[in-house]
Amino acid sequence: MRRIKKLRKKVLNNMTNEREGFTIQSINDAINQRTKFKSTNRKISLITYLLMLFLIIFPLTAFILSYVFPNLIFGDYLLNHFFYIFIAILLLIYFLVARFNYYILKIDASVIDIKIYRAVIGIFNLIDYVDISHEMFIDFSFSNRPFSFNKTLMLKVKTDKGETIKKNLNLSFLSKKEERKISRFLDKIIIKNKLRE
């Protein structure tokens, strides 16, 4: 009877030790499997382009119609309500100055890749780029920019020389839901890095 109890205890201890090792391994495997993530603001950038196009065409069309067809009711209406054109021009200037960006953020099992393009002027110009391995990534934070639709993602990165640098990236039209998703994936990478230490 004592022999069976000792044998049971030994087997349970072995199983517990194996389970603890398995748990740590399964956490690493689960993190590696789930870290395939992509975030972009493609839809809202398309809406911004269409709005910009409308804000350019609307005042031009109003002026052309008022000079080509001066007797049209539409031309008289716009001349009497000039503030519509004035508001459209102000919105156009704001969109040109506000620095809206088109971003692509990808996180896979080993790399964090962020590309930021200028959305309004220089549509396909790459203005910022980050491509770092998970081991280089230390920490992150989000902050709001005043009077803007941009949020700043600050990344703390460890260089090959062991120095810690901060990289600020402006992400336009980032929703709270998307911010939480990005935060969740970046937190998983931080946890994975701490488990390696």
C-alpha positions in Angstrom: 0.0 0.0 0.0 2.8 2.4 0.9 4.6 1.5 -2.2 1.6 2.4 -4.4 1.3 5.7 -2.6 5.0 6.5 -3.1 4.7 5.5 -6.8 1.6 7.7 -7.2 3.3 10.6 -5.5 6.4 10.2 -7.7 4.3 10.0 -10.9 2.3 13.1 -9.8 5.5 15.1 -9.1 6.8 14.1 -12.5 3.6 15.1 -14.2 3.5 18.5 -12.4 7.1 19.2 -13.4 6.4 18.3 -17.0 3.2 20.3 -16.9 5.0 23.4 -15.7 7.5 23.1 -18.6 4.7 22.4 -21.0 2.8 25.5 -19.9 5.8 27.8 -20.5 6.4 26.1 -23.9 2.7 26.3 -24.8 2.6 30.0 -23.9 5.6 30.6 -26.3 4.0 28.5 -29.0 0.6 30.2 -28.6 2.2 33.7 -28.8 4.2 32.7 -31.9 1.1 31.3 -33.6 -1.2 34.3 -32.8 1.2 37.1 -33.7 0.2 37.4 -37.3 -1.6 40.7 -37.4 -2.1 43.4 -40.0 -3.6 46.9 -39.5 -4.2 49.6 -42.0 -6.3 52.7 -42.5 -7.0 52.0 -46.2 -10.8 52.7 -46.1 -10.5 56.0 -44.2 -7.7 57.1 -46.5 -9.9 56.4 -49.6 -12.6 58.5 -48.0 -10.1 61.3 -47.3 -9.0 61.2 -51.0 -12.6 61.4 -52.2 -13.4 64.3 -49.8 -10.3 66.1 -51.0 -11.3 65.6 -54.6 -14.8 67.0 -53.8 -13.3 70.0 -52.0 -11.2 70.8 -55.0 -13.9 70.2 -57.6 -16.8 72.0 -55.7 -15.3 75.6 -55.6 -13.9 75.3 -59.2 -17.2 74.1 -60.5 -19.0 76.9 -58.7 -16.8 79.6 -60.2 -16.8 78.1 -63.7 -20.6 77.8 -63.7 -21.1 81.3 -62.4 -18.9 82.8 -65.1 -20.0 80.5 -68.0 -23.7 80.5 -67.2 -24.4 83.7 -65.2 -28.2 83.4 -65.5 -28.3 80.0 -63.8 -30.0 79.8 -60.4 -27.1 77.7 -59.1 -24.6 80.4 -59.9 -26.7 83.1 -58.2 -27.2 80.9 -55.1 -23.5 80.3 -54.7 -22.6 83.9 -55.2 -25.2 84.9 -52.5 -24.0 82.1 -50.2 -20.3 82.4 -50.7 -19.5 81.0 -47.2 -20.1 77.5 -48.6 -17.1 77.9 -51.0 -15.1 79.6 -48.2 -15.7 76.7 -45.8 -14.7 74.2 -48.6 -11.5 76.1 -49.2 -10.7 76.2 -45.4 -11.3 72.4 -45.1 -9.1 71.8 -48.1 -6.3 73.9 -46.6 -6.7 72.0 -43.3 -6.4 68.6 -45.1 -3.3 69.8 -46.8 -1.7 71.0 -43.6 -2.9 68.3 -41.2 -0.4 65.6 -42.3 -2.7 62.7 -42.8 -0.9 59.4 -43.3 -1.6 56.1 -44.8 -0.1 53.3 -42.7 0.5 49.6 -42.9 1.4 47.8 -39.7 2.3 44.1 -39.8 3.3 41.9 -36.9 4.3 38.3 -37.6 6.1 35.7 -35.5 9.5 37.5 -35.6 9.2 41.0 -37.1 7.3 44.2 -36.5 7.0 46.1 -39.8 5.4 49.6 -40.0 5.3 51.7 -43.2 3.8 55.2 -43.3 3.0 57.0 -46.5 2.0 60.6 -47.0 -1.8 60.6 -47.7 -2.4 63.9 -49.3 0.7 65.4 -50.9 3.1 62.8 -52.3 0.7 59.9 -52.2 3.2 57.1 -52.7 6.1 58.7 -50.8 7.3 56.6 -47.9 7.9 59.0 -45.1 8.6 56.6 -42.2 9.6 53.0 -41.9 10.3 50.6 -39.0 11.3 47.0 -39.4 12.5 45.5 -36.2 12.8 42.0 -34.7 10.8 41.1 -31.6 14.0 40.8 -29.6 14.8 44.5 -30.3 11.4 45.7 -29.1 11.2 46.9 -25.5 8.1 49.0 -24.9 5.4 51.2 -26.6 2.8 53.8 -25.8 0.0 55.7 -27.6 -0.6 59.5 -27.3 -3.2 61.8 -28.9 -2.1 64.8 -30.9 -4.0 68.0 -30.3 -6.2 69.4 -33.1 -5.4 66.4 -35.3 -6.8 63.0 -36.4 -3.3 61.5 -35.7 -2.2 59.3 -32.8 1.4 58.9 -32.0 2.8 55.4 -31.5 6.0 55.6 -29.5 8.2 52.5 -29.8 11.2 51.9 -27.5 13.8 49.9 -29.4 17.1 48.3 -28.4 19.8 48.8 -31.0 22.6 46.3 -31.8 25.0 48.4 -29.7 22.7 48.0 -26.7 21.4 51.6 -26.8 17.7 52.3 -26.2 16.1 54.7 -28.8 12.5 56.0 -29.1 10.8 56.1 -32.5 7.6 58.1 -32.9 5.1 57.2 -35.6 2.0 59.1 -36.6 -1.0 56.9 -37.3 -3.9 58.7 -38.9 -7.5 57.9 -38.1 -6.6 55.1 -35.6 -9.7 53.9 -33.8 -9.9 52.8 -30.2 -10.7 49.3 -31.3 -7.6 49.1 -33.6 -5.5 50.7 -30.9 -6.5 48.0 -28.4 -5.7 45.3 -31.0 -2.3 46.7 -31.7 -1.7 47.1 -27.9 -2.7 43.5 -27.3 -0.2 42.1 -29.9 2.6 44.4 -28.7 2.0 43.4 -25.1 2.3 39.7 -26.1 5.7 40.4 -27.7 6.8 42.1 -24.5 5.7 39.1 -22.4 7.5 36.8 -24.8 10.7 38.8 -24.5 10.4 38.7 -20.7 10.0 35.0 -20.7 13.2 34.6 -22.8 15.3 36.6 -20.2 
